[in-house]
Amino acid sequence: MRFYLLVATVLSFMYTTASAGFFDDMVNQTRQATGQIIEGTVETVDSAINGKQTEGQKAQSAQAVQPAAKTHQPSTPAYDRQLVRDIQTALNEHGYNTGTPDGLYGPGTRRAITAYQKDSRLAVDGKPSSTLLISLQQTPKPDAVSQQRTPSASPEKLTPASPAVAQTASSSKVPESAPASLATPGTFTLPGCDALQPWAARYERGDMVEVTPRVQFTSLLRPELTGPLFGIPAERWSHDQFSSVYKKIIACRNKAGKQDKTAFNQFHQAAKGVGKGAKAMVRVDRFRERAAKTVDKILEHPASPELPKLVDAAQTALRGEDPTDALSVDPKLAYVAGDVRNLKSYSDYLTEQDRNELIARLEAGKAKVAAASSAIEKELADARKSIAAAPATEAGLRSLQQLTEAPVLEKVGLNEAQAFRQEVQQRQREIRTEINRQQALKQAEAEAEARRPIDLGERLAQLIRGRDLEELSLGGLSLGMPEQRAVSTLKRDWNFDYDGGISINNDFVATRPIFPQLKKERRNGGKVHLGLMDDKVGQIHYVEYYKAMIVSTTPQAWLTKHIGAPDKVAPAQGGRLLTWKRGDLRLQVLATNQIDQVWRFANFEGKLVISFWNEDYEEHLADVGERCDKLLEEKRGRGNMSEAMWFGLNCGLAGGAKEHAGI
């Protein structure tokens, strides 16, 4: 409007001027000024799509808008120049052109701030502030391919555009016919200006088509118009192709110049439509990239039994449907469910072709996801079978403990893993209960076995060999046997050795290798004492203790059967003392449950004593006793060292022999 007022004022002045030549000069100057304003405006749009503006263009733009600026100079508030300069620099770096940063807050800076605030979904006031500067510093800078724009351009920045499927909006304008095919289908081609002008002439301000539910651009870029003309529909153009089309239109506009103002204006409007279309495709391209990454992220997630359900939910989201019902999954997959929700929000910014391609990609990956999920379910089922098959033993408990760390638990959800571990714990409790029951049963059996009276028949059969006293031996030991042979027999056949490792007393006890067998038979193995005379065995004395009461009548019955009835039976120590005499041989056997208290403290309840000797040994002991008494009477305090040692080994403190024959 200001332009027309300016023209009217100039014409009125020229009309009142008397000089016709002067009038003609003023008309020419007016036409030139008009051309400069239009060309300056178009060149400003050109700089917005290509991200640069020459010094001449800046000057022309300034001259074109100078008259309007002079008509009204609004007052601008004063701001800190360093703050304004920093904000101007940051805005330029983000593609919002404020010119050379000078620290002065003017209309250009205000428009740039307003555009940034709208794009960034901030409160829009167009004013510089420290909060605005912080937001600019924290916002990533656009890629090198992103194009800078002037504040007077559209508030949306230009970034590489991407394909879109255009849908006709509410506009009722329909072209009369599609242009004839001038390019090879599928190959992008830039037609000449003659072919472009009929297409540019179809531009109608406000006639928009819907690229996606949230994105629109001019109907001039409809597929039926751009496909035949350029070889590829506009919704499939790349950013470089948008830029080349824009530059071609500008070249055609400049070529039309002043010779064809109609063509000039048509190309000018078409260039603006293409520029805005490129900007509209920025959002589509951005959300297409996000959606593609999200789909890949879902498909590349580690296999899980619930992942196929989330893949189906992702397809549902891309179809524009609500996937909420399918998103009740294990907490371990919560962020995957969040990705599905993001896809739902992205879908409004995707073209139908984009959505279909992503749905197809999910469908292609579904088989692999399902196979991996089935493998995990089988592995988990096998692990559950192992739980049921675990034996009720300590080994079974160890195997169950290993199952709680099974690798498959890392592949399933937290709830599934927890349920599996609870099954393991339940089986562990069952096994422990069974083990305790078995142990209690064994203990009861052991206690019953321990209380069962011991029949000495089996033990006597192991010890007594021979059918009468003349043939009798005790575990391979016989009277008159040389001392060394008797010692070898005890070590080899009995697994006995000197008591305490000292051979001076000729006492022998069981050694460690036979302890388990002794424990099983509930006996201590006993002690063997060899009574020696002239380095030969004159008496064999054996005593053994038992962990249970013994049947004291068994020895008499068994020995009577094998070597004959005893010559004498007498009660002794709570049992029966059996005595056999055959010539110069003597045998005594005592079986009793009356034992010393010290043995009862060790949980023993019965004992067996066997003593086998001959009369020669009795006479030997008598001689030893006489010598002991003589030494005690005659040489008390006057004996030599050897006699003292002999006395200590063979004599009692009160005199007489230390040993005695029999029990």
Steps between C-alpha positions, in 0.01 A plus 500: 500500500785730586646428157183617323482815710860577405423451132189722520695778670773495241255494208309793648817697528595420144155592374532854635844549355506719194791331336393196297857370488523518873171304524635223275818475706304463821279224351811302401649547847176377659496186283861430594421542871203264465718233337760537772243442775360185336841365409631575851212307655551199272874502557433494875294180454782367282746555781267314742503181293872514418624631835692807371444864389735719307589849617314641201189305591520624857532858376210463257283346773586787731419758228173320414367512852654841584189708412282291721754517780498880481124525531509345850793453736376309809699555813709201608592428863868508597669165577852407602697513172727207589197283579331603174823441303537147650138419417540634143810285452321190634193564285717529188669170587159334532382630162301804616661789311539821701768654280834607643489469882518862621334475843207719389147368548292575195213354293727245330626367831145494641370296205789254529439454875128455439564238230742307725257510794219363283717222356627406847150508658605776741291788627496751212583861590777585248719648774864422583573350842760288679252210498475525122880500467529187720235326287692586182826372649340170605324441167711297250609701199355395162706290256711668237233421244237698695427831337501842670204729455415861554255599775253611240477146362271227629569414867593139420865421415598311188662159540524211255154407388383144458231311310136547592168373377284800419131498573266772377391738775172679533571722202248457219741619233575217252728546195339468166745234386834356595799622301631285223784270591826679419743281698593134530298352788721420797779734386512852640517758218493880502277619212553825316331829579242452223384175663515646850287807430165315452572307821589819690183665371293243695615644836214618720569673831351299789436191288675234714520121501556276800834317494438338837227560760720773649688638196377688189652669196378679188278312257745597227715209627230236457632171355277522193662834413864440597535135400453542121696827496806409708500119473458460878207630707584783739427287803803288404741787436817527699616828647748549217225444246275754675790745488569439130131549413493822698813632329361406158177689571697805613706484182180486294357791695808710439496404134139617468610828657320812385398360165228276651380624837230228516756221462728683743230500770398139429857376538543716808194348671600147394847553652340604828279190493798271435698666780220452749449145378864424571456634851184296550687184413755567775265371768406197294867416447583548867223274624567245226858467627384471860240239414749294298749500787225405744391206284860377473537538874194283565611230256856499635390467862627178667257217451223470755176298515294823502687673218274364219203663674681835497585462130127455432429804716752704299318410179172599665650837597622567146150430369383787719320275748540504877749232615448558875329166566806312374751698705442331835833318497774403739692794655813380321331594169351828624729714286406295191136574581606866516646469149164369378325801653749725322415333170136586561591870536733485198235344275313831460813646336563206266363450154292198422787355297741554793262327739448208263876458453558495876213256552652276231840521669343392829319218324825382340675492837209340682592145398852535642364653821241223534761228441731645763208533738401136446857388565500687831164351599631151423817565700288624789272195476804270510626684806162449668523129424839498671335649808249217520766236427741616774556203739426534871869504589771750576608469137146593398519814715827598334352453153201717596732771627672501162160538331441828684789640294395337172584716191140478380392722790690788340291458186156503660316777678551588863161358599564173316847468655358568845228238450763249386717563807194460722441159342863410573463613861182298540675188368796568730264512798343172393841335464621629835184366660559163337869499598407580860243223495755254362758610753252465783410153375865403476564638844209305640625188328851567629369551849299181475804319367713646777253376756480155346692254723817367347528127433865406554475184291631670187785668686601173673503328162750762382722456805488134607656247264541129570271223628667454844750673725796316344417651160370830635630831367369851553488683168812316384682541833595179684692407814871435458515726190823702476455861602594648161264270316218595736572871447500453120165316519343783701623765257419309184177312580354710777612849380619553858814676622671575828282707731637853493780384273686359804599131490610471862164374635414271206152655471342527150196703385307557175635750244317766295438299178247271674317772693207520250447127521514510879244780507269302276530193725452717812824399674828669585728228358636406841848459645733200483769436764770242437640333810855397409746253647834427341394709192199277442130554553386350830162680524265682265267748674231677293234754612249683274216747574164528317260789433195298605415241757620152414315173533711356782378144443622485143869426577418193709271354236732572211818376673327189630403416146848552356749395772283329758333590826694712748643337805375774722235774476499770764326835530739791472465876436136475407562218252628147475861396532558184293811287564646211296793276605662254263828359627732796557280736291258748649223716341273757666222704336294777661207680336338774709300822479652631824788726403696786650336841505768651282396270217133584550585867453630396157159337424621141541271250676662153485834325483655166403814367670697194381814365669695197369816366675684184615644369829855586396399864497349462848831359626684781323287759676563325833875523446467865404301564814760336723779704345297814541442429867870418550612820334250693703626346829872472445600785271266787584700806419813295422421351158679596182339672201428183301330330794297812564379508140410130510311552823305789348396295195404174670420568865222664688573779742408274793700210365401201293463480123322787328312263268278206585359208308139508385230761546 
